[in-house]
């Protein structure tokens, strides 16, 4: 029986995203009703759907504001959902963050702030620290996105340029009780990194943020440099009394989504092999390692018997040197395809579980055994497209983009490689 690689891969991706849908993972973690007011605030690509899940499953009078990416909103009656720009912040995100911070101030110990946090919140909570402007934050953000910096490094800088991230949102809510429901999109599930940790104490320092800018040769405006050398730039640290009433709860993780995809692969007849939920590095280099593993399986049946589904998550990076249309998942697949060079019996998918690969309209792409041959027939030079960071265009011409639309959740990148033929 011939395997429909594309269907199995898509079913695995869908299962990974479904495992983190707010309507499934929010209800069981909702806190008891407070004696006083219940204020709901949220930020991230899943914030709109998380707010809708709260309204549907929490029988408590609520008020609040949540900010999500354009196109990722959800209908709510009591919680206002604002859409803003991601990955580069805009004025809508600034205004939403200002209103969120304002919403949690002036509360008492009987009140409860329910925070709904998911990936993407760093760009969406765009409230500059005093003395900085939105232009300052936009210029730093653009430079970081092109630099190849890891998400942990980027968010270290973002926290120290913000009036709301790095634990400052929770500090502003004191003495109210704060409960944060968090969907993880970062390697290692560090709550201080997810959305730049608006309700988590921060162990990083302004000096580290400056070192990151220096490491990637980012020319920061003087206003940013002045701020990072001032005491005002420091974030609330562990043990800060303003964070004493904060509870942070991880309600969905990349690992759980990988396990859901593994079950689909097993049902389709593949032995699932989960490599890691926290792989980082340059997309094209990570692809070379994955290609070597797939070849080892095809040639020697190691470390997994054929048929095998190699599964991984995490967040890779792209150091942008060309001027094409990219996305880290499409770039991963293009590099993988070049390394595999049409090897029979190996197919793959890579996509972002939020439905958006970088800033494009696709979640990722498919790679099939005949991809190189089809590319050659169409006059598509895959090496040239990779050199120009133009993987999106290559897969668009091949008809192999993965387009899902917004999934309304976000547990980072998902990669799956199917190996079901022995090589010579």
C-alpha positions in Angstrom: 0.0 0.0 0.0 1.4 3.4 -1.0 1.5 6.0 1.8 -0.1 9.3 1.2 2.8 11.3 2.8 1.2 14.6 2.4 -2.0 13.5 4.3 -0.1 11.8 7.1 2.1 14.9 7.6 -0.9 17.3 7.5 -2.8 15.1 10.0 0.2 15.2 12.3 0.4 19.0 12.1 -3.3 19.4 12.8 -3.0 17.1 15.8 -0.1 19.1 17.2 -2.1 22.4 16.9 -5.3 20.9 18.2 -3.6 19.7 21.4 -3.0 23.3 22.3 -6.3 24.8 21.4 -7.5 27.1 24.3 -11.0 25.6 24.3 -9.3 22.3 25.3 -6.7 23.5 27.7 -8.1 26.6 29.4 -11.2 25.3 31.2 -9.5 22.9 33.6 -7.1 25.6 34.9 -9.6 28.4 35.6 -9.3 29.6 39.2 -12.1 29.8 41.8 -14.1 33.1 41.7 -12.6 35.9 43.7 -14.4 37.8 46.5 -13.8 41.0 44.6 -13.4 42.0 40.9 -12.3 39.6 38.2 -10.2 41.4 35.6 -9.0 39.5 32.5 -6.0 40.6 30.4 -4.2 38.8 27.7 -1.5 39.0 25.1 -0.3 36.7 22.4 -1.4 35.0 19.2 -3.8 32.8 21.2 -5.0 35.6 23.5 -8.3 36.1 21.6 -9.3 32.4 21.6 -8.1 32.1 25.2 -10.4 35.0 26.1 -13.3 33.3 24.3 -12.6 30.1 26.2 -12.7 32.0 29.5 -16.1 33.6 28.7 -17.5 30.2 27.6 -16.3 28.2 30.6 -15.9 30.6 33.6 -19.2 31.6 35.2 -17.8 34.7 36.7 -18.6 38.4 35.9 -15.5 39.6 34.1 -14.1 42.6 32.4 -10.9 43.0 30.5 -8.7 43.6 27.5 -6.6 41.2 25.4 -4.3 41.9 22.4 -3.6 39.4 19.6 -2.2 39.4 16.1 -4.2 40.8 13.2 -6.5 38.1 11.9 -6.3 36.0 15.1 -9.2 37.6 17.0 -12.1 35.8 18.5 -15.7 37.0 19.3 -16.1 38.0 23.0 -18.9 39.8 24.8 -17.2 41.0 28.0 -13.5 40.9 27.2 -12.4 43.4 24.5 -10.0 41.8 22.0 -7.7 44.2 20.1 -5.7 43.2 17.1 -2.2 44.5 16.5 0.9 43.9 14.5 3.4 41.0 14.9 6.3 40.5 14.7 7.1 44.3 14.5 4.9 46.2 16.9 2.6 49.1 15.9 0.5 51.8 17.5 -2.5 49.5 18.0 -0.3 47.2 20.2 1.0 50.2 22.1 -2.5 51.4 22.9 -3.6 47.9 23.8 -0.7 47.5 26.2 -1.3 50.9 27.8 -4.9 49.9 28.4 -4.0 46.5 29.8 -1.5 48.1 32.3 -4.2 50.6 33.2 -6.7 47.9 33.7 -4.8 46.1 36.4 -3.9 49.2 38.5 -5.8 50.2 41.6 -6.9 46.7 42.5 -7.2 45.3 46.1 -6.2 42.0 47.7 -9.7 40.6 47.1 -9.5 41.2 43.4 -8.1 38.7 40.8 -6.3 39.4 37.6 -6.5 36.4 35.2 -3.7 36.8 32.6 -3.9 34.9 29.3 -0.3 34.6 27.9 0.9 33.0 24.7 3.7 33.4 22.2 3.7 36.6 20.2 3.0 38.7 23.3 6.4 40.3 23.2 5.7 42.2 20.0 2.0 42.8 20.9 2.6 44.3 24.3 4.3 47.3 22.8 4.5 49.7 25.6 7.9 51.4 25.6 9.6 52.3 28.9 9.5 56.0 29.9 11.9 58.0 27.6 11.6 55.5 24.7 9.3 55.7 21.7 7.5 53.2 19.5 10.0 54.0 16.7 12.9 52.9 19.1 11.2 49.6 19.8 10.4 49.0 16.1 13.9 49.6 15.0 15.4 47.3 17.6 12.8 44.6 16.9 13.5 44.6 13.1 17.2 44.4 13.7 16.9 41.5 16.2 14.6 39.6 13.8 17.2 39.7 11.1 20.2 39.1 13.3 19.8 35.4 14.0 19.4 36.0 17.8 17.6 33.4 19.7 14.1 34.0 21.2 15.6 34.1 24.7 18.1 36.8 23.6 15.5 38.8 21.8 13.2 38.8 24.8 15.9 39.7 27.2 16.3 43.0 25.2 12.6 43.5 24.9 12.0 43.1 28.6 14.4 45.9 29.5 12.9 48.3 27.0 9.4 47.8 28.2 7.0 49.3 30.7 4.9 46.1 31.0 7.0 43.0 30.2 9.6 41.2 32.4 7.2 41.0 35.5 6.1 44.6 35.3 2.5 43.7 34.5 2.2 41.6 37.7 4.0 44.2 39.8 1.5 46.8 38.6 -1.4 44.6 39.7 -0.2 44.2 43.3 -1.7 43.6 45.9 -4.3 41.8 43.8 -4.0 38.0 43.2 -2.6 37.2 39.7 -3.1 33.9 37.9 -1.5 33.5 34.5 -2.5 30.7 32.1 0.3 30.3 29.7 0.7 28.5 26.4 4.4 27.9 25.8 6.1 28.7 22.5 9.7 28.7 23.6 12.4 26.0 23.9 12.5 24.9 27.5 9.1 26.4 28.4 10.7 29.1 30.5 7.8 31.3 31.7 10.1 34.3 32.0 10.7 34.1 28.2 7.2 33.3 26.9 5.8 36.7 25.7 8.8 38.2 27.6 7.3 37.1 30.9 4.9 39.9 31.8 3.9 38.1 35.1 7.2 36.3 35.8 10.3 37.5 37.8 13.2 38.2 35.5 16.8 36.9 36.2 18.3 38.8 33.2 19.9 42.2 33.5 20.1 45.4 31.5 23.9 44.7 31.1 23.0 41.4 29.4 20.6 43.2 27.1 23.4 45.6 26.1 25.7 42.7 25.5 23.2 41.1 23.1 22.9 44.3 21.1 26.7 44.4 20.9 27.0 40.6 20.0 24.8 41.1 17.0 26.2 44.5 16.1 22.9 46.2 16.4 23.2 50.0 16.2 20.7 51.1 18.9 19.4 54.7 19.1 21.1 56.8 21.8 17.8 56.8 23.8 17.9 53.0 24.0 21.5 53.0 25.2 20.8 55.7 27.8 17.9 53.7 29.1 19.8 50.4 29.3 22.5 52.1 31.4 19.9 53.5 33.9 18.5 51.9 37.0 15.0 52.3 35.6 15.6 49.6 33.0 15.9 46.8 35.5 13.1 44.4 35.8 11.5 42.9 38.9 13.7 40.0 40.2 12.9 36.8 42.0 11.8 37.6 45.6 10.2 40.9 44.6 7.4 41.4 47.1 5.1 42.8 44.4 5.1 39.3 42.8 4.2 37.4 46.0 0.6 36.8 44.9 1.4 35.6 41.4 0.7 32.0 40.2 2.0 31.1 36.7 0.5 27.9 35.1 1.7 26.2 31.9 -1.5 24.9 30.3 -0.1 23.8 26.9 3.4 22.9 25.8 5.3 22.0 22.6 6.0 18.5 24.1 2.4 17.7 24.5 1.7 18.7 20.9 4.6 16.5 19.7 3.2 13.6 21.6 -0.2 14.2 19.9 1.4 14.1 16.5 3.3 11.0 17.5 0.0 9.2 18.2 -1.2 10.1 14.7 2.0 8.8 13.1 1.7 5.5 15.0 -1.9 5.1 13.9 -0.7 5.6 10.3 1.9 2.8 10.7 5.0 4.8 11.5 7.3 4.3 14.5 7.4 7.8 16.1 10.8 9.2 17.2 10.6 12.5 19.1 14.0 14.1 18.9 13.3 17.2 21.1 10.8 19.8 21.8 13.4 22.6 22.1 15.7 22.6 19.1 17.3 25.9 18.3 19.9 27.1 15.8 20.1 28.3 12.2 17.2 26.8 10.2 19.4 25.6 7.4 22.0 24.0 9.8 19.3 22.3 11.9 18.0 20.9 8.6 21.4 19.3 7.8 21.3 17.4 11.1 17.7 16.2 10.5 18.7 15.1 7.0 21.6 13.1 8.4 19.3 11.4 10.9 16.8 10.6 8.1 19.5 9.1 5.9 20.8 7.0 8.8 17.3 5.6 9.4 16.9 4.9 5.6 20.3 3.2 5.3 20.7 1.4 8.6 17.4 1.4 10.5 19.0 3.5 13.3 18.0 4.9 15.7 14.5 3.9 14.6 13.1 1.0 12.4 11.5 1.8 9.1 8.8 3.1 8.7 9.7 5.9 11.0 8.4 9.4 11.7 11.0 11.8 13.0 9.4 14.6 15.0 10.8 17.7 16.6 9.9 21.2 17.9 11.6 24.3 19.1 12.4 27.6 17.4 15.1 27.9 14.8 16.4 31.3 13.6 17.3 32.8 10.2 20.2 35.2 9.7 18.8 37.2 6.8 21.3 38.0 4.1 19.1 37.9 1.0 15.9 39.9 0.1 13.5 37.1 -0.6 10.3 35.9 1.2 11.2 33.4 3.8 10.0 32.0 7.1 12.2 29.8 9.2 10.2 26.6 8.5 10.2 27.0 4.8 14.0 27.7 5.0 14.5 24.6 7.0 12.6 22.5 4.4 14.5 24.0 1.5 17.8 23.2 3.1 16.6 19.7 4.0 15.5 19.1 0.5 18.9 20.1 -0.9 20.6 17.7 1.6 18.3 14.8 0.8 18.4 15.4 -2.9 15.3 13.5 -3.8 16.1 10.4 -1.8 13.2 8.0 -2.2 10.8 7.3 0.6 11.5 10.5 2.6 9.0 13.3 2.9 8.7 16.1 5.4 6.6 19.0 6.7 7.7 22.0 8.8 5.3 24.7 10.0 4.6 27.1 12.7 1.7 25.9 14.8 0.1 29.4 14.9 -0.4 29.1 11.1 2.1 31.9 10.2 5.7 31.1 9.2 7.4 34.4 10.0 5.4 37.1 8.4 4.0 35.3 5.4 0.5 33.8 4.8 1.6 30.2 5.1 2.2 28.0 8.1 5.1 26.3 6.4 5.6 23.8 3.5 5.8 20.2 2.4 8.9 18.5 1.0 8.3 15.3 -1.1 10.8 12.9 -2.6 10.1 14.3 -6.1 10.6 18.0 -5.0 14.1 18.4 -6.5 13.0 16.8 -9.8 9.9 19.0 -10.1 12.0 22.0 -9.3 14.5 21.2 -12.0 11.6 20.7 -14.5 10.2 24.1 -13.6 13.6 25.8 -13.8 13.7 26.5 -10.1 17.3 26.7 -8.7 16.8 25.6 -5.1 20.3 26.6 -4.0 19.8 30.1 -5.4 16.5 30.5 -3.6 18.1 29.4 -0.3 21.0 31.8 -0.7 18.4 34.6 -1.1 16.3 33.6 1.9 13.5 33.0 -0.6 12.1 29.7 0.4 8.5 30.9 0.4 8.7 31.7 -3.4 10.3 28.3 -4.1 7.6 26.3 -2.4 4.9 28.6 -3.8 6.1 27.9 -7.4 6.1 24.1 -6.5 2.6 24.3 -5.1 3.8 22.9 -1.8 3.1 25.6 0.7 1.2 24.6 3.9 -1.6 27.1 4.3 -3.9 26.7 7.3 -4.9 30.2 8.2 -4.6 31.3 11.9 -4.9 28.2 14.2 -5.7 30.5 17.2 -3.0 28.8 19.3 0.8 28.8 19.3 3.3 26.1 20.6 6.1 27.1 18.2 7.5 25.1 15.3 6.6 21.6 14.3 8.7 19.4 12.1 8.0 15.8 10.9 10.0 13.6 8.5 8.6 10.3 7.3 11.0 7.6 6.3 9.4 4.5 4.8 11.9 3.1 2.3 15.3 1.5 2.8 18.2 3.1 0.8 21.0 1.1 -0.8 
